[in-house]
Amino acid sequence: MIVTIQQSVMAEDEKYAARIRSVIREKKILMVNIIGSPGSGKTTLLESMADLVIARSDRFSFSVIEGDLETTRDASRLAAKNIKAVQINTKGACHLEAHVVERAFASLDLDSLDVIFIENVGNLVCPTEFDLGEDFKVAVLSVPEGADKPLKYPMLFFQAKAIVLTKTDLLPYVNFDSEMFKQDLHSLNPEAPVFALSLTSGEGVEEWVNFVAEQLKRKRENAE
């Protein structure tokens, strides 16, 4: 007789994700998992938010859990913008896992935070598969990477609550089929908004910040 026992290989980590979800629900914190390739502009996106969020009358406070294989360079960039960033070095792992994200909470003042951004390890595949207890995932894609990425990496773009298209100032100089990009995204995820950003000029950043603020507001209203 053969007995087959099926259990998720991620089952243990899912317990940590559930605990994280419980904590951020209790604290009414919005947690956003940012996923994109190396060089897509994830850190620059977070940097670009700093001055704008501080200047707004309806500002929200935020910190970052920064995932990289090695170095603290991205965390240092954020610190230079007065953004509290907790560095996680995975030493070769291609994604963050919930148990290390939970440990990072010990370095954050959760009672003073509105939003936590997780900047995941640069990768369009592995990070998508792991539940970190986040409220939602955001896919970041830069124009030079090409318009074909949504159908090549469908899980991320299907799961994402929003899509951030960066480096749009390069559109005149690279072969990026905007119509194909829109059609492919619509076939996978017709409800997700797309934020087209030029992070050198700041174009589109305010719309992105408004989206985050609205998601925070909705979470808190639903918690009441």
C-alpha positions in Angstrom: 0.0 0.0 0.0 1.3 3.5 -0.9 0.2 6.4 1.2 0.8 9.8 -0.3 1.0 12.8 2.0 0.9 16.1 0.3 2.0 19.2 2.2 3.2 22.6 0.9 7.0 22.9 1.1 6.2 26.4 2.2 3.8 25.4 4.9 6.2 26.3 7.8 6.9 29.7 6.3 3.2 30.3 5.7 2.7 30.2 9.5 5.1 33.2 9.8 3.2 35.0 7.0 -0.1 34.4 8.9 1.5 35.9 12.0 2.8 38.9 10.1 -0.7 39.4 8.6 -2.2 39.4 12.1 0.3 42.0 13.4 -0.2 44.5 10.5 -4.0 44.0 10.8 -3.8 44.8 14.5 -1.5 47.8 13.9 -3.5 48.9 10.9 -0.3 49.0 8.8 -0.4 48.6 5.0 2.4 46.3 3.8 3.3 46.3 0.1 5.7 43.7 -1.5 7.5 45.4 -4.4 8.9 42.9 -7.0 10.9 43.6 -10.1 14.2 42.8 -11.9 17.6 44.2 -10.8 17.8 47.7 -12.1 14.1 48.1 -12.8 14.0 51.1 -10.4 12.5 49.7 -7.2 14.9 51.7 -4.9 14.6 54.8 -7.0 10.8 54.5 -6.7 11.1 54.5 -2.9 13.6 57.4 -3.0 11.3 59.4 -5.2 8.5 59.1 -2.7 10.4 60.6 0.2 10.2 64.3 -0.5 6.7 64.1 -1.9 5.2 62.2 1.0 6.9 64.6 3.5 5.4 67.6 1.7 1.9 66.3 1.6 -0.7 67.5 4.3 -2.2 64.0 4.3 1.3 62.3 4.5 1.8 58.7 5.7 4.9 57.4 7.4 6.7 54.5 5.8 9.7 52.3 6.3 11.4 49.7 4.0 12.5 46.2 4.4 15.3 45.9 1.9 16.2 42.6 0.3 19.4 42.0 -1.5 21.8 39.1 -1.9 24.7 41.2 -0.7 25.7 44.8 0.3 23.8 47.5 2.1 23.9 50.0 -0.8 20.2 50.3 -1.4 19.5 50.6 2.3 22.1 53.4 2.5 20.5 55.2 -0.4 17.2 55.2 1.4 18.8 56.3 4.7 20.2 59.3 2.9 16.6 60.2 2.2 15.7 59.8 5.9 13.8 56.6 5.1 14.2 54.0 7.8 15.4 50.8 6.0 16.1 47.4 7.5 18.6 45.4 5.4 18.2 41.7 4.8 21.0 40.0 2.9 19.9 36.6 1.6 23.5 35.3 0.8 22.4 33.9 -2.5 18.7 33.2 -2.0 16.7 34.7 -4.9 13.7 35.8 -2.7 12.7 36.9 0.8 10.8 34.6 3.1 8.3 35.4 5.8 10.4 34.2 8.7 13.2 36.8 7.9 10.6 39.5 7.3 9.1 38.9 10.7 12.6 39.2 12.3 13.0 42.6 10.6 9.9 43.8 12.4 12.0 44.0 15.6 14.0 46.9 14.1 10.9 48.9 13.2 8.7 51.1 15.4 5.4 49.5 14.3 3.3 51.9 16.4 4.6 54.9 14.4 4.2 53.4 10.9 1.5 53.6 8.3 3.1 51.7 5.5 5.9 49.1 5.2 7.3 48.5 1.7 9.2 45.3 1.1 11.7 45.7 -1.7 12.2 42.1 -2.6 15.3 40.6 -4.2 15.6 41.5 -7.8 13.8 38.7 -9.6 10.5 38.3 -11.5 10.0 34.7 -10.6 10.9 33.4 -7.2 9.7 36.3 -5.0 6.2 35.9 -6.5 5.8 32.4 -5.1 6.3 33.3 -1.4 3.7 34.8 0.8 5.2 37.4 3.1 2.0 38.4 4.8 1.7 41.5 2.7 -1.5 43.2 1.7 -0.6 43.0 -1.9 2.2 42.7 -4.5 3.3 45.4 -6.9 5.1 44.6 -10.2 7.8 47.0 -11.3 9.0 46.9 -14.9 11.3 49.3 -16.7 10.9 50.2 -20.3 14.4 48.9 -21.4 13.4 45.4 -20.2 10.8 45.1 -23.0 7.1 45.0 -23.4 6.9 41.2 -23.6 7.6 40.6 -19.9 4.0 40.2 -18.6 3.3 37.1 -20.7 6.8 35.7 -20.1 6.4 36.1 -16.3 2.6 35.8 -15.9 2.3 34.8 -12.3 3.7 38.2 -11.0 1.6 40.3 -13.4 -1.5 38.2 -12.6 -1.1 38.6 -8.9 0.0 42.2 -8.8 -2.5 44.8 -7.3 -0.7 47.4 -9.4 1.9 47.7 -12.1 4.6 50.4 -12.1 6.3 51.1 -15.5 9.5 53.0 -14.9 12.0 54.8 -17.1 9.3 56.0 -19.5 11.6 58.9 -20.4 13.4 56.3 -22.5 10.4 55.4 -24.7 11.6 57.5 -27.6 14.9 55.6 -27.6 14.1 51.9 -27.2 11.8 49.5 -29.0 8.9 49.2 -26.5 5.6 48.1 -27.9 3.2 50.0 -25.7 0.1 48.6 -27.3 1.2 45.0 -26.9 2.2 45.7 -23.3 -1.3 47.1 -22.5 -3.1 44.2 -24.3 -1.0 41.5 -22.6 -1.5 43.1 -19.2 -5.3 43.3 -19.8 -5.4 39.7 -20.7 -3.8 38.7 -17.4 -5.0 41.3 -15.0 -7.6 43.8 -16.3 -8.3 45.4 -12.9 -4.7 46.4 -12.0 -3.9 50.1 -12.6 -0.7 50.9 -14.5 1.5 53.8 -13.2 3.8 55.1 -15.9 6.7 56.9 -14.1 9.8 58.9 -15.1 11.7 58.9 -11.9 14.3 61.4 -13.3 11.6 64.0 -13.7 9.2 62.8 -11.0 6.4 62.4 -13.6 3.7 59.9 -12.3 5.0 59.7 -8.7 2.2 61.7 -7.2 -0.4 59.3 -8.8 1.5 56.4 -7.3 1.6 58.0 -3.9 -2.2 58.7 -4.1 -2.8 55.0 -4.9 -0.8 53.9 -1.8 -2.6 56.5 0.4 -6.0 55.2 -0.9 -5.1 51.6 -0.2 -4.1 52.5 3.4 -7.3 54.4 3.9 -9.4 51.5 2.6 -7.6 49.0 4.9 -8.2 51.2 7.9 -11.9 51.8 7.0 -12.4 48.0 6.6 -10.8 47.3 9.9 -13.3 49.5 11.8 
